[in-house]
């Protein structure tokens, strides 16, 4: 019989109770179509796992099971003992692999969440620093007609030039494109940098340092456009958000 490694690993995970409810239901549904050898393999895995204590502790080993498993081998034949040992080793190896993979997944999820928390804390600290200024301004950038959606709030301290922008419900930029923030002045718009948003969050916070380089009295508003990756010297793409300062 040709070995099916995928089947053996899935069957072992089933025996160990390591499949999800959906995977378990699908596997049990397929049992009716399995070959005699496949069903025999599952039975042997169940008997072996119970023999070495990998099953639920509250479920006792059925009377005579140990003898049946050992009886599958001729005790006088060393090769059969090796076959049983190999079976038990296979179960333990697959079981450990499943546990380690799940632990790795949990660790990676925790690392992602930790990074999100650190980013959120950094954004809040930056926002508090801006709000602590003596010349604080707030501008709301509204969605323009036929734009993809979203809006933004930009808070900046006219004295220090520090600014924080909060973007909400803004979709991810098209492939090969980026968002670019512009400072609207009495002359040509001035780029305040490019940025991107993630599909995994509904809010994005950006700390802006470039405003300190410009004459605060000449800031008439802000705008966001969709531009080629890397940005451009002057707006060329669609303007999607615009907000004007108070007169």
Order of alpha helices (4+ residues) and beta strands (2+ residues): alpha-alpha-alpha-alpha-alpha-beta-beta-beta-beta-beta-beta-beta-beta
